[in-house]
Amino acid sequence: MPKPDTRGRPSAMATKRKASAEPESPPPKRPATAPDIESRFRPQLFTTETFESHNASYHTSQPFKHGVIPSLIDDTLLRSVRSEITTNISFTPKETDIYKIYQSGDLANLDGLDSAALDRLPSLVKLRDALYSRDFREYLSGITGAGKLSGKKTDMAVNVYTPGCHLLCHDDVIGSRRVSYILYLTDPDKPWRPEWGGALRLYPMESKEVSSGDEVAIPGTEHSRSVPPAFGQLSFFAVQPGTSYHDVEEVHARGPNDKEEEDGGRVRMAISGWYHIPQEGEEGYEEGAEEKQAQKSSRAQLQGKADKFEEPKPHWTEPPDGRFGKYVRAEENSLTVSDVIELSEKDLDLLIKYMNPRYLTPDTVSSLRESFTEDSSLRLAQILSPKYAPELHELVRKADDRESDDKARDIWATARPPHKHRYLYSYPTKFYAPQTEDLERRMPIWEVLQELVPSLAFRKWLCLATGLRLGEFDVLARRFRRGQDYSLATSYNEEEPQLEVCLGLTPTDGWGANAVEETEGEGNVGEHASKDDVPGTLPDNSGVQETPKTQVRPALTRAESSTEDTNVGGYEAYLAGDDDDDTASVDAPANPSTATGAGQRRSGKADPAVYQAYGEQDEEDDGVLFNQPASWNTLTIVLRDKGTMRFVKYVSRSAPGDRWDISAAWKVTGSLDDDEDEDENDDDNDDDDGEDEHEGEIEENEEDEAESGSDASTGSGGGEE
């Protein structure tokens, strides 16, 4: 077997073999390995033959370069590490828009623990030192070609995925990261099965040409490579901005025929971490390199040319009646204010066909307007007509029972790119063309999408219920498929607010929405939800579990793993954004752990999407403004200001079905209250003008009388003379 020479280079024979396979690449260099460090890895790992094998596999891998090394660490050492972790380390449940996991603290600072704590983690310290040793760093650097790796800046944590846990698509580009890795610590005596989920999945890139002739690359909507977990396996890749897109598949819940004793609770434990660029004082350090690297964040990379290929795109449409959205003054078009905002008989005929008539009465509309003026949001249960709702429910339920098939491609499209969102969507314009015979089967909500929501009558009703003037609108139907779909948190950046409306049409129960549902014909006309409904934690009807302040252990025992997680996602949330005047106030830790890879994607304040990430945070300040679980026959109305973030949580494979809704937005052009105030002011001004004229007439009369009086006196005096 070829051996490295004293300078750490492969022998001439090995170099010749590699050169013939890859003539364009120089032979990789690897220094000799210290015996103490080498003993912590599996036998033969550092031989030239093994090194070349992994190097060749890495450089021929798809969809982007990545490596998989089975049984990286000595088996006895790694079993001891796993035992120390399960016995001595506590985990905090963390959930954001992009992930749901159990996570340890940062293991990079083990040396900072007291001696008593270190005495309980000797094997873990050995593992940390081995992974960040000069020998292994050079080994990975030689394979990846990523350049020198820091031994001073270590970055690692233990992540535990139990059934329902997941990490959505991202590229790991944060700060000075250079190489990403995962070392699996699954149960060595119960080998992980691919059908349990939890795989590392890699996304291919698709080239798109822009008008300038340049090409941009965007990730495909589906992964093309899946790497299941295995005890002792190391998966790794060089972090590449806009290229190294990956996710962690949801760990699947146990099925009705699965036996608990066969899977050990399906606990996907792994050490995740990164190798960073060299720090000051290390070989390969470059001044300013970390700042340049930090500028290559995923969010910055995705602005610009690639945005052209994002779907769905906004389709802002002018109101059917131009004067209504613009709301010209009555004297300019010979119409009174009431003519503009009142519902005509024709409007009511359309609305009653689809909407619950209780929401159309003047008293109810007035009540809604008062609530919205106070809270900037409404949540209305049983919004659809009692006659129409059952028929629609049956159609959607049947469609939900069927998987979306290729026959529906002419109606449904897939939202992309996956690092922002993925779901099925459709515009009402899809149905302006001759409709297909099988339309109801494939798109049961088409009638509401085409006839009700875009109508002038519905817009008028919204104006009356909110007190806002509304202009252009955008509307689409959405279907979030279980085990696949989501929409990550995005910020609204326009100066003027917009009114966002979502009609929930999810036909299944079990989403945590029972608290906002109402039985037919009984009780109040729905709920008027306000910010007070979510005082720092998500409401009970959200289906989301609050993160306790105390740390908890992962479900590592049969007793613990038997507890089912009822949070199946699918809820939509609005979160407070940054306050430009308060950017110095950081509620989260100064350097919060980003050990999932998704990291903190905004500067200044802690990312509000991490609304459950830090148990030590004040529960009254988690940033949640409004939350709505997937539900049937519920309308939410939210006034969205600049900076407010919004997302739909990933729908778990354990969800009772898909999330269906119609999502719409209207540009706000003003307030009806302002117009009414102007009318009152105009009336007052008219009255004032009249009073002024009257006062002028009185004064003129008084002056005339005074002059007449003087003349009369003079005349009488003269007469007397």
C-alpha positions in Angstrom: 0.0 0.0 0.0 1.5 3.4 -0.9 2.7 5.5 2.0 3.1 9.3 2.2 6.7 10.5 2.1 8.4 12.4 4.9 7.1 15.7 3.5 3.5 14.5 3.7 3.0 14.0 -0.1 1.7 10.8 -1.7 4.3 8.5 -3.3 5.2 8.9 -6.9 3.0 5.9 -7.9 0.0 7.3 -6.1 0.6 10.7 -7.6 0.8 9.2 -11.1 -2.5 7.3 -10.6 -4.3 10.5 -9.4 -2.8 12.6 -12.3 -4.1 10.1 -14.8 -7.6 10.4 -13.3 -7.6 14.1 -12.8 -4.8 15.7 -14.9 -6.1 19.2 -14.3 -5.7 19.0 -10.5 -2.4 19.0 -8.6 -1.9 16.1 -6.2 -3.4 16.8 -2.8 -1.1 17.4 0.1 -1.5 15.9 3.6 0.9 16.1 6.5 1.9 13.2 8.7 -0.6 12.4 11.5 0.2 12.5 15.2 -0.3 9.0 16.7 -2.4 10.1 19.6 -4.9 11.9 17.2 -4.9 9.1 14.6 -5.9 6.6 17.3 -9.2 8.5 17.8 -10.3 7.9 14.2 -11.1 4.6 12.6 -8.1 2.5 11.4 -6.7 3.2 8.0 -8.5 6.5 7.6 -5.2 8.5 7.1 -3.7 6.2 4.5 -3.1 7.6 1.1 -5.3 5.1 -0.5 -8.3 6.0 1.7 -7.6 9.7 1.3 -7.5 9.4 -2.5 -10.7 7.4 -2.5 -12.6 10.1 -0.5 -11.0 12.8 -2.6 -12.1 11.2 -5.9 -15.6 10.6 -4.5 -15.9 14.2 -3.3 -14.9 15.8 -6.6 -17.3 13.6 -8.7 -20.3 14.0 -6.4 -23.6 15.7 -7.4 -25.6 17.9 -7.2 -22.7 19.8 -5.6 -19.4 18.6 -4.2 -19.9 16.7 -0.9 -18.3 13.8 1.0 -19.5 10.9 3.1 -17.0 9.0 5.3 -18.5 6.0 7.0 -17.4 5.1 10.6 -15.1 8.2 10.9 -14.4 7.8 14.7 -13.1 4.9 16.7 -16.2 2.9 17.7 -15.4 2.7 21.4 -14.7 6.4 21.7 -17.9 7.4 19.8 -20.1 5.1 21.9 -18.6 6.7 25.0 -19.3 10.1 23.6 -22.9 9.2 22.9 -23.3 7.9 26.5 -21.8 11.1 28.0 -24.2 13.2 25.9 -27.3 11.3 26.8 -26.4 11.2 30.5 -25.0 14.7 31.1 -26.1 17.2 28.5 -29.5 18.9 28.5 -31.3 20.0 25.3 -33.6 23.0 24.6 -36.5 22.6 22.2 -36.2 25.3 19.5 -38.6 26.2 16.7 -38.6 28.9 14.1 -40.0 29.3 10.6 -37.2 27.2 9.2 -36.5 24.5 11.8 -37.7 22.5 14.7 -35.1 20.7 16.8 -33.7 20.0 20.2 -30.3 21.6 20.7 -27.4 21.6 23.2 -25.4 24.6 24.0 -22.2 25.5 22.0 -19.7 22.7 22.5 -16.8 24.8 21.2 -16.3 26.3 24.7 -15.9 23.0 26.6 -12.7 24.3 28.1 -14.7 27.0 29.9 -16.5 24.4 32.0 -15.5 23.7 35.6 -13.4 20.7 36.3 -16.4 18.8 37.7 -18.3 19.2 34.5 -15.3 18.3 32.3 -14.7 15.2 34.4 -18.1 14.0 33.1 -17.3 14.6 29.4 -13.8 13.3 28.8 -14.7 11.5 25.6 -16.5 14.4 24.2 -13.5 16.6 24.8 -11.3 14.1 23.0 -13.7 14.0 20.1 -13.7 17.8 19.9 -9.9 18.0 19.9 -9.7 15.3 17.2 -12.1 17.0 14.9 -10.4 20.3 15.1 -6.8 18.9 15.2 -4.3 20.1 12.6 -4.2 16.6 11.2 -7.9 16.3 10.5 -8.3 19.9 9.4 -5.6 19.4 6.8 -7.3 16.1 5.8 -10.6 17.8 5.1 -8.9 20.8 3.5 -7.1 18.5 1.1 -10.3 16.7 0.1 -12.5 19.8 -0.3 -9.9 22.2 -1.7 -11.6 24.9 0.4 -8.3 26.3 1.8 -6.9 26.5 5.3 -9.3 25.8 8.2 -9.2 27.4 11.6 -8.3 25.4 14.7 -8.8 28.4 16.9 -12.4 29.1 16.0 -14.4 25.9 16.8 -18.1 25.8 16.1 -20.2 22.7 17.1 -23.3 21.6 18.9 -25.4 18.5 19.4 -28.8 18.6 17.5 -31.5 16.0 18.3 -34.3 15.4 15.8 -37.2 13.4 17.1 -40.4 12.6 15.1 -41.7 15.9 13.6 -38.3 17.7 13.7 -36.9 19.2 10.5 -34.6 21.8 9.0 -35.7 23.5 5.7 -33.7 24.5 2.7 -30.7 26.9 3.2 -27.1 27.1 2.1 -25.2 27.5 5.4 -23.5 30.8 4.2 -23.1 32.7 7.4 -20.0 34.7 8.5 -16.7 33.0 8.1 -17.9 29.4 7.6 -15.8 27.4 5.1 -16.7 23.7 5.6 -19.9 22.3 7.0 -20.1 18.8 8.6 -22.5 16.4 10.4 -21.2 13.5 12.6 -24.1 11.2 13.4 -24.7 9.7 16.8 -27.8 7.6 16.2 -28.3 4.5 18.2 -25.4 2.1 17.3 -27.4 -1.0 18.3 -30.5 0.0 16.3 -29.3 1.0 12.8 -31.2 3.9 11.3 -33.5 3.0 8.4 -34.0 5.4 5.5 -37.8 5.1 5.8 -37.6 6.9 9.2 -36.6 10.1 7.4 -34.0 12.5 8.9 -31.8 12.4 5.7 -29.5 15.1 4.6 -30.9 16.2 1.3 -29.0 18.2 -1.4 -30.6 20.4 -4.0 -29.5 20.8 -7.6 -29.0 24.1 -9.3 -30.8 25.2 -12.5 -29.3 27.8 -14.8 -31.5 30.6 -16.1 -30.7 33.2 -18.6 -31.6 36.9 -18.0 -32.2 39.6 -20.6 -28.6 40.7 -20.5 -27.5 37.3 -21.7 -26.0 36.4 -18.3 -26.9 33.2 -16.5 -28.0 32.9 -12.9 -28.4 29.7 -10.9 -31.3 29.0 -8.7 -32.0 25.8 -6.7 -34.6 23.4 -8.0 -37.8 22.8 -6.1 -36.9 19.2 -5.2 -33.8 17.6 -3.8 -31.7 15.2 -6.0 -29.5 13.5 -3.4 -30.5 12.0 -0.1 -27.9 10.8 2.6 -29.6 8.8 5.4 -28.0 9.0 8.9 -25.7 6.2 10.2 -23.9 5.9 13.4 -20.3 7.3 13.1 -20.9 8.6 9.6 -19.5 12.1 8.6 -21.2 14.1 5.9 -19.4 17.3 4.8 -19.2 19.9 2.1 -17.6 23.3 1.4 -19.9 26.1 2.1 -20.7 27.8 -1.3 -22.8 31.0 -1.5 -25.9 30.3 -3.6 -24.9 26.7 -4.3 -24.7 24.5 -1.2 -28.5 24.3 -0.7 -29.6 21.4 1.6 -32.2 20.5 4.2 -32.8 17.8 6.8 -35.8 15.7 6.1 -38.5 15.5 8.8 -38.1 12.5 11.1 -41.1 10.4 10.4 -43.6 9.6 13.1 -44.2 6.0 13.8 -47.0 4.4 11.8 -49.8 2.2 13.2 -47.9 -1.0 12.4 -44.5 0.2 13.5 -43.2 -1.3 16.8 -41.5 1.0 19.3 -39.0 -1.6 20.4 -37.6 -1.7 16.8 -36.8 1.9 16.4 -35.8 3.1 19.8 -37.9 6.3 19.5 -36.3 7.4 16.2 -33.9 9.8 17.8 -31.6 11.3 15.1 -28.7 12.7 17.2 -25.7 14.3 15.5 -22.9 16.7 16.2 -23.2 19.6 13.6 -20.6 22.1 13.1 -18.4 24.2 10.8 -14.7 24.9 10.1 -14.1 28.6 9.7 -11.5 30.6 7.8 -8.2 31.1 9.6 -8.2 33.6 12.4 -5.6 36.2 13.3 -2.3 34.5 14.2 -3.1 31.3 12.3 -1.5 30.1 9.1 -3.5 31.3 6.1 -5.0 34.3 7.9 -5.9 37.2 5.6 -6.9 40.6 7.1 -10.4 41.5 6.1 -11.3 38.1 4.7 -13.9 37.4 7.4 -15.7 40.7 6.6 -15.8 39.8 2.9 -17.0 36.3 3.7 -19.8 37.7 5.9 -21.1 39.7 3.0 -21.9 36.5 1.1 -24.9 35.7 3.2 -27.7 33.7 1.5 -30.1 36.6 1.6 -27.7 39.1 0.0 -26.8 36.5 -2.7 -30.5 36.0 -3.7 -31.3 39.7 -4.3 -31.1 40.9 -7.9 -31.1 38.9 -11.0 -32.2 35.6 -9.5 -35.4 37.3 -8.1 -36.7 37.4 -11.6 -37.3 33.7 -11.5 -39.1 33.6 -8.1 -42.6 32.2 -8.2 -45.3 33.2 -7.6 -44.9 36.8 -8.7 -47.3 39.5 -7.6 -50.1 40.1 -10.1 -51.4 43.5 -9.0 -54.7 44.3 -10.7 -56.6 47.5 -11.0 -60.0 47.5 -9.2 -62.9 46.6 -11.6 -64.3 50.1 -10.9 -61.5 52.7 -11.1 -63.3 55.4 -9.2 -63.8 53.1 -6.2 -60.2 52.3 -5.5 -59.1 55.9 -6.1 -62.2 57.4 -4.4 -62.6 60.8 -6.0 -64.5 63.5 -4.2 -68.3 63.5 -4.6 -68.4 67.0 -6.2 -66.0 65.8 -8.9 -68.1 63.0 -10.2 -71.6 64.0 -9.1 -71.7 61.1 -6.6 -72.2 61.3 -2.8 -69.9 59.6 -0.4 -72.5 57.0 0.5 -72.9 56.1 -3.2 -69.3 55.0 -3.3 -69.2 52.8 -0.2 -72.7 51.4 0.0 -73.4 47.9 -1.1 -75.9 47.9 -4.0 -78.6 45.3 -4.5 -76.4 43.7 -7.1 -73.4 43.6 -4.7 -75.6 42.0 -2.0 -76.8 39.3 -4.4 -73.3 38.2 -5.1 -72.1 38.4 -1.5 -75.1 36.5 -0.1 -74.4 33.7 -2.6 -71.0 33.0 -1.0 -70.9 34.8 2.4 -72.7 34.2 5.7 -75.5 36.9 5.7 -74.9 37.7 9.3 -71.6 39.4 8.2 -73.5 41.6 5.9 -75.8 43.4 8.3 -75.0 47.1 9.0 -74.7 46.4 12.8 -72.2 43.6 12.3 -70.2 45.5 9.7 -70.1 48.5 12.1 -68.9 46.2 14.9 -66.1 44.8 12.7 -65.0 48.2 11.8 -64.7 49.2 15.4 -62.6 46.1 16.2 -60.4 46.5 13.2 -59.8 50.2 14.0 -58.6 49.2 17.5 -56.6 46.0 16.6 -55.7 46.2 12.9 -56.8 42.6 12.5 -59.9 40.4 12.4 -60.5 36.7 12.6 -64.0 35.7 11.4 -65.3 32.2 11.8 -68.0 30.6 9.6 -67.6 33.3 6.9 -69.1 31.3 4.1 -72.8 30.9 3.4 -74.4 28.0 5.4 -75.9 26.9 2.0 -72.7 27.1 0.1 -70.1 25.9 2.7 -71.1 22.2 3.0 -71.0 21.7 -0.8 -67.5 23.4 -1.0 -66.3 21.4 2.0 -67.1 18.1 0.3 -65.3 19.1 -2.9 -62.2 20.2 -1.0 -62.2 17.1 1.2 -62.3 14.8 -1.8 -59.5 16.7 -3.4 -57.5 16.6 -0.2 -57.8 12.8 -0.1 -56.1 12.6 -3.5 -52.4 13.4 -4.1 -51.8 16.3 -6.5 -51.2 14.6 -9.8 -49.6 15.6 -13.1 -53.0 16.2 -14.7 -53.3 19.3 -12.5 -50.1 20.9 -13.8 -52.2 23.2 -16.1 -53.9 24.6 -12.9 -51.3 24.3 -10.1 -47.7 25.5 -10.2 -45.0 25.1 -7.5 -43.7 28.1 -5.6 -39.9 28.6 -5.7 -37.1 28.9 -4.8 -37.2 26.4 -1.9 -35.0 28.5 0.4 -37.9 30.9 0.4 -41.0 28.8 -0.1 -42.6 25.8 -1.6 -46.3 25.2 -2.1 -48.8 24.8 -4.9 -50.5 27.9 -6.1 -52.9 29.1 -8.8 -54.2 32.5 -10.0 -57.8 33.3 -10.9 -56.6 34.1 -14.4 -56.1 30.4 -14.9 -59.8 30.1 -15.3 -60.4 32.9 -17.8 -59.7 30.4 -20.6 -62.2 27.7 -21.4 -62.5 25.6 -18.3 -61.7 21.9 -18.3 -64.3 19.2 -17.7 -62.5 17.9 -14.6 -62.0 21.4 -13.0 -63.9 20.8 -9.7 -61.9 17.6 -9.0 -58.6 19.3 -9.5 -59.4 22.8 -8.2 -62.5 22.7 -6.0 -62.0 26.3 -4.7 -61.9 27.9 -8.2 -65.3 29.5 -7.9 -64.4 31.4 -4.7 -61.1 32.3 -6.2 -62.5 33.7 -9.4 -65.9 35.0 -8.5 -66.0 36.2 -4.8 -62.6 37.5 -3.7 -61.7 39.6 -6.8 -65.2 41.1 -7.0 -66.0 44.8 -6.5 -68.7 43.8 -4.0 -66.2 41.9 -1.8 -63.8 44.9 -1.9 -66.6 47.3 -0.9 -67.4 45.0 2.0 -63.8 45.0 3.1 -63.7 48.8 2.9 -66.8 49.0 5.1 -65.5 46.4 7.6 -62.0 48.0 7.9 -62.6 51.7 7.2 -59.9 51.7 4.6 -59.7 52.8 1.0 -58.4 50.0 -1.2 -56.7 50.1 -4.6 -54.9 47.4 -6.6 -55.2 43.8 -5.4 -53.4 40.5 -5.8 -55.0 37.1 -5.1 -54.1 33.4 -5.5 -55.1 30.0 -4.2 -52.5 28.0 -2.2 -52.2 24.4 -1.2 -49.5 23.4 1.3 -48.9 19.7 1.0 -48.2 17.6 4.1 -44.5 16.6 4.4 -43.4 19.1 1.7 -44.6 22.7 1.9 -44.0 25.9 3.8 -43.3 29.6 3.3 -40.3 31.1 5.2 -40.5 34.5 7.0 -40.3 37.4 4.6 -40.5 41.1 5.5 -42.9 43.6 4.0 -40.8 46.6 2.8 -43.2 49.0 1.2 -43.7 52.4 2.9 -47.5 52.2 2.7 -49.3 49.4 4.5 -51.4 46.7 2.7 -54.4 44.8 3.7 -53.9 41.1 3.7 -56.8 38.6 3.7 -56.7 34.8 4.0 -59.7 32.6 3.6 -59.0 29.3 5.3 -60.4 26.3 3.4 -58.6 23.4 5.0 -61.3 20.6 5.2 -59.7 18.5 8.0 -59.7 18.7 11.8 -56.7 18.4 14.1 -54.8 21.6 13.4 -55.4 23.2 16.8 -58.2 25.4 15.3 -61.1 24.3 17.4 -61.0 27.4 19.6 -61.9 29.6 16.7 -64.5 27.4 15.1 -68.2 28.1 15.7 -71.2 25.9 15.3 -73.7 26.8 12.7 -76.5 29.2 13.9 -75.2 29.6 17.5 -73.2 32.2 19.3 -71.5 35.3 18.1 -70.6 36.0 14.5 -67.0 34.8 14.7 -64.0 36.2 16.5 -62.4 39.5 16.3 -58.8 38.6 16.9 -56.4 41.2 18.3 -52.9 41.5 19.4 -54.2 40.9 22.9 -55.0 37.4 21.8 -51.3 36.6 21.5 -49.7 38.3 24.5 -46.2 37.0 23.9 -46.9 33.4 23.2 -48.9 31.8 20.5 -52.6 31.3 21.4 -53.8 27.9 22.6 -55.6 27.4 19.3 -52.3 27.7 17.4 -51.2 24.1 17.7 -47.8 25.4 18.6 -46.1 24.4 21.9 -44.6 27.1 24.0 -40.9 26.6 24.8 -40.4 26.2 28.5 -37.6 28.2 30.2 -36.2 25.1 31.8 -34.1 22.8 29.6 -35.4 19.4 28.8 -33.9 16.2 27.7 -34.5 14.7 24.2 -36.8 11.7 23.9 -34.1 9.1 24.4 -36.0 6.6 26.4 -39.0 4.6 25.4 -41.2 6.3 28.0 -40.2 9.7 26.8 -40.5 9.0 23.1 -44.0 7.6 23.6 -45.3 11.2 24.1 -46.8 12.4 20.8 -46.1 15.8 19.5 -49.4 17.4 18.4 -47.8 20.3 16.6 -48.2 19.6 13.0 -47.4 23.1 11.6 -49.4 24.7 8.9 -50.2 27.8 10.9 -49.6 31.3 9.5 -47.9 33.9 11.7 -47.2 37.6 11.6 -44.1 38.8 13.5 -42.8 42.2 14.5 -39.8 43.4 12.5 -36.9 45.5 13.5 -37.4 49.0 15.0 -35.0 51.2 13.2 -34.8 53.5 16.2 -33.9 50.7 18.5 -31.4 48.6 16.6 -28.9 48.7 19.5 -31.4 46.8 21.7 -30.7 43.1 21.3 -33.1 40.8 23.1 -31.3 37.6 22.1 -27.8 36.6 23.2 -25.1 38.7 21.5 -23.9 35.7 19.5 -26.8 33.3 19.4 -26.1 29.7 18.4 -26.7 28.9 14.8 -26.0 25.3 15.0 -28.8 24.3 12.7 -27.0 25.9 9.8 -29.9 28.2 9.0 -28.6 30.7 11.5 -29.8 34.2 12.3 -30.6 35.8 9.0 -30.9 39.4 10.0 -28.7 41.9 11.7 -29.5 44.2 14.5 -32.2 42.7 16.7 -32.6 39.0 17.0 -34.4 37.5 14.0 -38.1 37.7 15.0 -38.6 34.4 13.2 -36.8 32.8 16.1 -39.8 33.3 18.2 -39.2 30.2 20.3 -35.4 29.9 20.1 -34.3 31.3 23.4 -35.8 30.0 26.6 -34.2 32.8 28.6 -36.1 35.5 26.6 -39.0 37.5 28.1 -42.1 35.6 27.1 -43.9 38.9 26.7 -41.6 40.0 24.0 -41.5 37.1 21.4 -42.6 39.4 18.6 -45.8 37.4 17.6 -48.5 39.8 16.4 -51.0 37.5 14.9 -51.3 33.8 14.4 -53.9 31.6 12.7 -53.8 27.8 12.4 -55.0 26.0 9.3 -58.8 25.9 9.5 -62.0 25.6 7.6 -64.3 28.5 6.8 -62.3 31.2 8.6 -61.4 34.6 7.2 -58.4 36.6 8.6 -57.8 40.2 7.8 -54.6 41.9 8.8 -53.2 45.4 8.2 -49.5 44.8 7.5 -47.0 47.6 8.1 -43.5 48.0 6.8 -41.1 45.5 8.5 -43.7 43.0 9.6 -42.7 39.5 8.8 -45.1 36.7 7.7 -44.7 32.9 7.3 -46.6 29.6 7.0 -45.0 26.9 9.1 -43.9 23.7 7.4 -46.8 21.2 7.2 -45.7 18.0 9.0 -46.2 14.5 7.4 -48.3 13.8 10.5 -50.8 16.5 9.6 -54.4 15.4 9.1 -54.3 16.7 5.5 -53.1 19.6 3.3 -53.5 23.3 4.2 -55.8 25.0 1.6 -56.5 28.7 1.5 -57.0 31.8 -0.7 -54.5 34.5 0.0 -55.1 38.1 -1.2 -53.8 41.6 -0.6 -55.0 45.1 -1.4 -53.0 48.3 -1.5 -54.2 50.8 1.0 -54.8 54.2 -0.5 -56.3 56.0 2.5 -58.9 55.9 5.2 -62.7 56.3 4.9 -62.6 58.1 8.2 -60.4 60.8 6.7 -62.8 61.3 3.9 -65.7 61.6 6.3 -63.7 64.1 8.4 -63.0 66.1 5.2 -66.7 66.2 4.4 -67.5 67.4 7.9 -64.8 70.1 7.6 -66.2 71.1 4.2 -69.6 71.4 5.8 -68.2 73.4 8.7 -66.3 75.7 6.2 -69.5 76.2 4.3 -71.3 77.2 7.5 -68.4 79.5 8.5 -68.5 81.2 5.1 -72.2 81.7 5.5 -71.7 83.2 9.0 -69.0 85.5 7.7 -71.2 86.7 4.9 -74.0 87.2 7.3 -71.8 89.1 9.7 -70.6 91.2 6.8 -74.1 92.0 5.8 -74.9 93.0 9.4 -71.8 95.2 9.6 -72.7 96.9 6.3 -76.2 97.5 7.4 -75.0 99.0 10.7 -72.6 101.3 8.8 -75.4 102.3 6.4 -77.7 102.9 9.4 -75.0 105.0 11.1 -74.4 107.0 7.9 -78.2 107.5 7.5 -78.4 108.5 11.1 -75.7 111.2 10.7 -77.4 112.6 7.6 -80.7 112.7 9.3 -79.3 114.6 12.3 -77.6 117.1 10.0 -80.7 117.6 8.0 -82.8 118.2 11.1 -80.3 120.6 12.5 -80.3 122.5 9.2 -84.0 122.5 9.1 -84.0 124.0 12.5 -81.7 126.7 11.4 
